[in-house]
Amino acid sequence: MADPARIKTEDTLETPAAGKDERPKGKSIDNGTAVGVEKPKGELKESPKQEDASEPVTAEDEEGQPASKRLKVELEKKREKRQKVDEDEIQKMQVLVSSFSEDQLNRYEMYRRSAFPKAAIKRLIQSITGSSVSQNVVIAMSGIAKVFAGEIVEEALDVCEKWGDTPPLQPKHMREALRRLKSRHQIPNTKYKNILFH
């Protein structure tokens, strides 16, 4: 887009009055033009950087591409980058899984297969909200519940190791893990509500 200060409007490019066909005289230069004298409208030569004020201005960047095309190109680049990251993650996981021992491989397989039953999750959500929910909501809540259970088990394993016990986990480890997560405010406490104003 041209600099607005450089664009000459029609007010500044007025033609001489009807009775005055002569140009005002000024200092002349080698090429025969006068300095300090404006040329009539027909003789103006616009530089390529100037734009006509009557033309509609479109949203274009420095390269001359429309904004919609530029946006489309950016989205394609993001998709390609995301796909490349996904491929890298898959490759890293394959290397990691190939280095697992037999016991670790069995545990990872069980973790991948485990899921909360969708029917039970759907019933629970419907009993709380009082309305029917879509299958996508059920799938999302099932995944969130699995992550939540994983965090509690992880913390319980840390508790077990800190106390000098060996797995399998016992209820005391799970209770302590739950207590620690609540104290760090990673689990909402539903027994009481904070009253902001009295």
C-alpha positions in Angstrom: 0.0 0.0 0.0 1.4 3.4 -0.9 2.1 6.0 1.7 -1.0 8.3 2.1 1.2 11.4 2.4 2.6 10.7 -1.1 -0.7 10.2 -2.9 -1.8 13.4 -4.7 -5.5 14.0 -4.6 -7.4 15.9 -7.2 -7.5 19.0 -5.1 -3.7 19.5 -5.5 -3.8 18.6 -9.2 -6.1 21.4 -10.4 -5.9 22.5 -14.0 -5.3 26.1 -14.9 -8.3 28.4 -15.1 -10.2 28.6 -18.4 -8.7 32.0 -19.5 -5.1 31.0 -18.6 -3.5 28.7 -21.1 0.0 29.6 -20.2 2.0 28.0 -17.5 3.5 30.1 -14.8 7.1 30.7 -15.3 9.7 29.3 -12.9 13.3 28.2 -12.9 14.0 26.0 -15.8 16.2 22.9 -15.7 18.1 21.0 -18.4 15.1 19.0 -19.6 13.0 22.1 -20.2 10.6 21.7 -17.2 10.0 24.4 -14.7 10.8 23.9 -11.0 8.0 24.7 -8.6 5.3 24.6 -11.2 2.7 21.8 -11.3 2.0 20.1 -14.6 -1.6 20.0 -15.9 -3.5 16.8 -15.2 -3.0 15.3 -18.6 0.7 15.6 -18.4 1.1 13.9 -15.0 3.2 10.8 -15.0 2.5 8.7 -11.9 5.2 6.6 -10.4 4.6 2.9 -10.0 4.4 3.3 -6.2 1.5 5.8 -6.3 -2.0 4.5 -6.3 -5.1 6.1 -7.7 -7.3 7.2 -4.8 -10.5 6.0 -6.7 -9.3 2.4 -6.9 -10.6 0.1 -4.1 -7.9 -0.9 -1.7 -7.7 -4.7 -1.2 -6.1 -6.4 1.7 -2.7 -7.5 0.2 0.6 -8.2 1.8 4.0 -7.1 0.6 4.2 -10.0 -2.0 0.9 -9.0 -3.6 -1.0 -12.0 -2.3 -4.6 -11.5 -1.1 -5.1 -12.0 2.6 -7.4 -15.0 2.1 -4.7 -16.8 0.0 -2.0 -16.0 2.5 -4.2 -17.4 5.3 -4.8 -20.6 3.4 -1.1 -21.0 2.8 -0.4 -20.5 6.6 -3.0 -23.1 7.5 -1.5 -25.6 5.1 2.0 -24.9 6.6 0.6 -25.5 10.1 -1.1 -28.8 9.0 2.2 -30.0 7.5 4.1 -29.0 10.6 1.6 -30.8 12.9 1.7 -33.9 10.6 5.5 -33.8 10.8 5.4 -33.5 14.6 2.9 -36.4 14.8 5.2 -38.6 12.7 8.1 -37.7 14.9 6.1 -38.6 18.0 5.1 -41.9 16.5 8.7 -42.7 15.6 9.8 -41.8 19.2 7.1 -44.0 20.6 8.1 -46.9 18.4 11.7 -46.6 19.6 10.5 -46.4 23.2 8.2 -49.4 22.9 10.8 -51.5 21.1 13.2 -50.9 24.1 10.5 -52.1 26.7 11.1 -55.2 28.7 8.4 -58.0 28.6 6.8 -56.8 31.9 6.8 -53.1 30.7 5.3 -54.1 27.4 2.5 -56.0 29.1 1.7 -53.1 31.4 1.7 -50.6 28.4 -0.6 -52.9 26.5 -3.0 -53.1 29.4 -2.9 -49.3 29.7 -3.7 -48.9 26.0 -6.6 -51.3 26.2 -8.1 -50.0 29.4 -11.1 -47.7 29.2 -14.1 -46.8 31.3 -17.3 -48.4 30.0 -19.1 -45.9 27.8 -22.6 -46.9 29.0 -21.7 -46.3 32.7 -20.2 -42.9 31.9 -23.3 -41.9 29.9 -25.6 -42.9 32.7 -23.5 -41.0 35.2 -23.5 -37.8 33.1 -27.2 -38.0 32.4 -28.0 -38.5 36.1 -26.0 -35.4 37.0 -27.0 -33.1 34.2 -30.6 -34.4 33.8 -30.4 -34.3 30.0 -29.1 -36.6 27.3 -25.6 -36.2 26.0 -23.9 -37.0 22.7 -21.5 -39.8 22.1 -18.6 -37.3 21.7 -19.2 -36.0 25.3 -19.2 -39.6 26.6 -15.9 -40.3 24.8 -14.3 -37.1 26.1 -15.4 -37.8 29.7 -14.2 -41.3 29.5 -10.8 -40.1 28.4 -10.7 -37.5 31.2 -11.6 -40.2 33.7 -8.8 -42.4 32.5 -6.2 -39.5 32.8 -7.5 -38.8 36.3 -7.2 -42.4 37.4 -3.7 -42.4 35.9 -2.6 -39.4 37.9 -3.9 -41.0 41.2 -2.1 -44.2 40.4 1.1 -42.3 39.5 1.0 -40.4 42.8 0.2 -43.6 44.7 3.3 -45.3 43.2 5.4 -42.3 44.4 3.9 -42.7 47.9 4.6 -46.4 47.9 8.2 -45.9 46.9 8.7 -43.1 49.4 7.3 -45.2 52.2 9.7 -48.0 51.3 6.9 -50.4 50.2 6.8 -52.5 47.1 3.9 -52.7 44.6 1.1 -53.8 44.3 -0.6 -50.7 45.5 -2.6 -50.9 48.7 -5.6 -48.7 49.7 -3.4 -46.7 52.1 -1.3 -45.6 49.2 -4.3 -44.6 47.1 -5.8 -42.6 50.1 -2.5 -40.8 50.7 -2.2 -40.0 46.9 -5.7 -38.6 46.9 -4.9 -36.5 50.0 -1.7 -35.1 48.5 -3.4 -34.2 45.2 -6.2 -32.5 47.1 -3.7 -30.5 49.2 -2.0 -29.3 45.9 -5.5 -28.3 44.6 -5.3 -30.8 41.7 -8.6 -32.4 42.8 -11.6 -30.1 43.5 -13.0 -30.5 47.0 -16.8 -30.8 46.6 -17.7 -31.0 50.3 -17.6 -27.3 50.8 -17.8 -24.2 48.7 -15.8 -21.0 49.2 -18.1 -18.2 50.1 -16.8 -15.0 48.5 -19.2 -12.5 50.2 -21.0 -12.8 53.5 
